[in-house]
Amino acid sequence: MLSLPVITSQASEDAPLYNGDLAKDLGVVSRNRTAETVTGGLSYPQKMDTPAWGISATRCHVGGVLAKEPNTVCSGCYALKGTFRSPAVEKKLEAAYRGMSHPLWVPAMIFLIRYHAAERFRWFHSGDLAGVNHLRNIIRVCLETSDICHWLPTREYAVVRACEDEIPENLTVRLSGHHLDGSPPAKWHYTSTVVTKVAGATCPSSKKGGNCATHNCTACWTKRGNVT
């Protein structure tokens, strides 16, 4: 059995909880590309038709433990190889990590999502939640962008359960299974798992080249049970 770290809202990497004057702060971040500077900017993963945001996978708490264990999803993490190892991408992800502690992170994310996202947004194309305050800040962003469907995959079960009653309708939080061909996480509405055979997959895009955009796949954003 894996020994996973216990995450609390006071974790050293966690973000400060936003409590500012949103209207005033939105005016600040809208000027001189301040929103991009604060957050590290959005990304546009090639496999989907929606913007995303994330931090380096080297900053994952639970994922950092799983990456060292065989037969886990994280042991072959896509975000620890390929283009994610290029200096430009590593620099961008590190800027995003540092930025989440900035007092204007919440209004900066709200501004960028309102400007760039048409219908959907993905959290964590790389990396994971840093703590309870971080998730609560994301929840605030989702509440202020209520016309956007948000998807947040995570392995930080304890963080999510601490905020279970605060998650808005337009945010689909999917707890990700830890092991290849393993069972989905228990006692949660929306989950995702990874299988080693396409025949066992339920995600439409995984059966059609793995591209959400080409096949108009929105399964991960949809309020449905497990996606494989």
C-alpha positions as CSV (number, residue, x, y, z in Angstrom):
1,M,0.0,0.0,0.0
2,L,1.3,3.5,-0.9
3,S,2.0,5.9,1.9
4,L,0.6,9.2,0.6
5,P,1.2,12.6,2.2
6,V,-1.6,14.2,4.3
7,I,-2.4,17.6,2.8
8,T,-3.8,20.4,4.9
9,S,-4.8,23.9,4.2
10,Q,-1.7,25.1,5.8
11,A,0.7,23.3,3.5
12,S,3.7,25.4,2.7
13,E,2.9,25.4,-1.0
14,D,-0.8,26.4,-0.6
15,A,-2.0,29.7,-1.8
16,P,-3.3,32.6,0.3
17,L,-7.1,32.8,0.2
18,Y,-8.3,35.7,-1.9
19,N,-10.3,38.3,0.0
20,G,-9.8,41.4,-2.1
21,D,-12.0,44.0,-3.9
22,L,-12.8,42.0,-7.0
23,A,-14.1,44.9,-9.1
24,K,-11.1,47.1,-8.3
25,D,-8.6,44.2,-8.8
26,L,-10.1,43.2,-12.2
27,G,-9.3,46.7,-13.3
28,V,-5.7,46.3,-12.2
29,V,-5.0,43.0,-13.9
30,S,-6.6,44.0,-17.2
31,R,-3.8,46.5,-17.9
32,N,-0.3,45.9,-19.4
33,R,-0.7,42.1,-19.5
34,T,-0.7,42.0,-15.7
35,A,-3.0,39.0,-15.7
36,E,-0.6,36.9,-17.8
37,T,2.3,38.0,-15.6
38,V,0.6,37.1,-12.4
39,T,-0.7,33.6,-13.5
40,G,2.0,32.6,-16.0
41,G,-0.7,32.8,-18.7
42,L,-3.0,30.2,-20.2
43,S,-2.0,27.2,-22.3
44,Y,-3.7,25.6,-25.3
45,P,-3.2,21.8,-25.3
46,Q,-3.0,20.4,-28.8
47,K,-5.5,17.6,-28.1
48,M,-8.4,20.0,-27.1
49,D,-10.2,23.1,-28.3
50,T,-10.2,24.9,-25.0
51,P,-7.7,26.9,-22.9
52,A,-6.1,25.4,-19.8
53,W,-3.9,26.3,-16.9
54,G,-1.4,24.2,-14.9
55,I,1.8,24.0,-12.9
56,S,4.8,21.7,-13.2
57,A,4.1,18.1,-12.4
58,T,7.2,18.1,-10.3
59,R,5.1,20.1,-7.8
60,C,2.5,17.4,-7.3
61,H,2.1,16.1,-3.7
62,V,0.3,12.8,-4.2
63,G,1.5,12.5,-7.8
64,G,5.1,13.0,-6.6
65,V,4.8,9.8,-4.5
66,L,3.0,7.8,-7.1
67,A,5.6,8.7,-9.8
68,K,8.1,6.6,-7.9
69,E,5.8,3.5,-7.7
70,P,5.4,0.9,-10.5
71,N,2.0,0.4,-12.2
72,T,0.7,3.8,-11.2
73,V,-0.6,6.3,-13.7
74,C,2.0,8.8,-12.5
75,S,4.9,6.5,-13.1
76,G,4.7,7.3,-16.8
77,C,3.4,10.8,-16.4
78,Y,3.2,12.6,-19.8
79,A,3.8,16.0,-18.0
80,L,7.3,14.9,-16.9
81,K,8.6,14.2,-20.4
82,G,8.4,15.4,-24.0
83,T,7.7,19.0,-24.6
84,F,7.0,19.6,-20.9
85,R,10.8,19.2,-20.4
86,S,11.7,22.0,-22.8
87,P,13.1,25.1,-21.1
88,A,10.3,27.4,-22.3
89,V,7.6,25.2,-21.0
90,E,9.3,24.6,-17.7
91,K,9.7,28.3,-17.3
92,K,6.1,28.9,-18.0
93,L,4.9,26.3,-15.6
94,E,7.2,27.5,-12.8
95,A,5.9,31.0,-13.3
96,A,2.3,29.7,-13.0
97,Y,3.3,27.9,-9.7
98,R,4.9,31.0,-8.2
99,G,2.0,33.1,-9.4
100,M,-0.7,31.3,-7.5
101,S,0.6,32.9,-4.3
102,H,0.2,36.3,-5.8
103,P,-2.6,38.4,-4.1
104,L,-4.1,39.1,-7.5
105,W,-4.2,35.5,-8.8
106,V,-8.0,35.1,-8.5
107,P,-8.9,38.3,-10.4
108,A,-6.2,37.6,-13.0
109,M,-7.6,34.1,-13.7
110,I,-11.1,35.4,-13.9
111,F,-10.0,38.1,-16.4
112,L,-8.2,35.6,-18.6
113,I,-11.0,33.0,-18.6
114,R,-13.6,35.6,-19.3
115,Y,-11.5,36.8,-22.2
116,H,-10.2,33.6,-23.7
117,A,-12.7,30.7,-22.8
118,A,-15.8,30.4,-25.0
119,E,-17.6,27.5,-23.3
120,R,-15.2,25.3,-21.4
121,F,-11.9,25.5,-19.4
122,R,-9.5,22.9,-18.1
123,W,-7.6,23.1,-14.8
124,F,-4.3,21.3,-14.6
125,H,-3.2,20.0,-17.9
126,S,-0.1,19.6,-15.8
127,G,0.3,19.5,-12.0
128,D,-2.3,19.4,-9.3
129,L,-3.9,21.3,-6.4
130,A,-1.5,22.8,-3.9
131,G,-4.0,22.8,-1.0
132,V,-7.4,23.8,0.3
133,N,-6.9,27.5,-0.2
134,H,-5.8,26.9,-3.7
135,L,-9.0,24.9,-4.5
136,R,-11.2,27.6,-2.7
137,N,-9.6,30.2,-4.9
138,I,-10.4,28.1,-8.0
139,I,-13.9,27.8,-6.8
140,R,-14.1,31.6,-6.5
141,V,-12.9,31.8,-10.1
142,C,-15.5,29.4,-11.3
143,L,-18.3,31.2,-9.4
144,E,-17.3,34.4,-11.2
145,T,-17.2,32.7,-14.6
146,S,-20.6,30.9,-14.3
147,D,-21.1,30.8,-18.1
148,I,-18.0,28.5,-18.5
149,C,-17.9,24.8,-17.8
150,H,-14.8,23.9,-15.8
151,W,-13.1,20.5,-15.5
152,L,-10.6,19.8,-12.8
153,P,-8.9,16.4,-12.6
154,T,-7.0,15.7,-9.3
155,R,-5.4,13.1,-7.1
156,E,-5.6,15.3,-4.0
157,Y,-8.6,13.6,-2.5
158,A,-8.3,15.1,0.9
159,V,-8.2,18.6,-0.5
160,V,-11.4,18.0,-2.5
161,R,-13.3,16.5,0.4
162,A,-12.5,19.5,2.6
163,C,-14.3,21.6,0.0
164,E,-17.0,19.1,-1.0
165,D,-19.9,21.3,-0.1
166,E,-18.5,24.4,-1.8
167,I,-18.0,23.1,-5.3
168,P,-20.3,25.0,-7.8
169,E,-22.4,23.4,-10.5
170,N,-20.2,24.6,-13.3
171,L,-17.1,22.9,-11.9
172,T,-16.7,19.2,-12.5
173,V,-14.0,17.9,-10.1
174,R,-12.9,14.4,-11.2
175,L,-10.9,12.3,-8.7
176,S,-8.3,10.4,-10.7
177,G,-7.5,6.8,-10.0
178,H,-4.0,6.0,-9.0
179,H,-3.3,2.7,-10.7
180,L,-3.4,1.5,-14.3
181,D,-6.5,-0.7,-14.8
182,G,-7.4,0.1,-11.3
183,S,-10.8,0.8,-9.8
184,P,-12.1,4.4,-9.7
185,P,-11.9,6.3,-6.4
186,A,-14.7,5.4,-4.0
187,K,-17.4,7.7,-2.6
188,W,-17.2,10.5,-5.2
189,H,-19.6,11.4,-8.0
190,Y,-17.1,12.0,-10.9
191,T,-13.9,10.0,-11.4
192,S,-11.5,9.0,-14.1
193,T,-9.2,6.0,-14.6
194,V,-6.6,4.8,-17.0
195,V,-6.8,1.5,-18.8
196,T,-4.1,-0.2,-20.9
197,K,-6.4,-1.5,-23.5
198,V,-8.5,0.7,-25.8
199,A,-11.3,-1.9,-25.7
200,G,-11.9,-1.0,-22.0
201,A,-12.1,2.7,-22.6
202,T,-15.3,4.7,-22.3
203,C,-13.9,8.2,-23.3
204,P,-15.0,8.8,-26.9
205,S,-11.8,10.6,-27.8
206,S,-9.6,7.8,-26.5
207,K,-11.1,5.5,-29.1
208,K,-10.6,8.1,-31.9
209,G,-7.0,9.2,-31.7
210,G,-7.1,10.8,-28.3
211,N,-8.1,14.2,-29.6
212,C,-11.0,16.0,-27.8
213,A,-11.2,18.8,-30.3
214,T,-11.4,16.8,-33.5
215,H,-14.2,14.6,-32.2
216,N,-16.0,17.3,-30.2
217,C,-15.6,15.2,-27.0
218,T,-16.7,16.9,-23.8
219,A,-17.1,13.8,-21.6
220,C,-14.7,15.0,-18.9
221,W,-16.7,18.2,-18.4
222,T,-20.0,16.4,-18.4
223,K,-21.7,15.5,-15.1
224,R,-21.3,11.7,-15.5
225,G,-19.7,8.9,-13.4
226,N,-16.4,7.5,-14.4
227,V,-14.5,8.4,-17.6
228,T,-11.8,5.9,-18.7
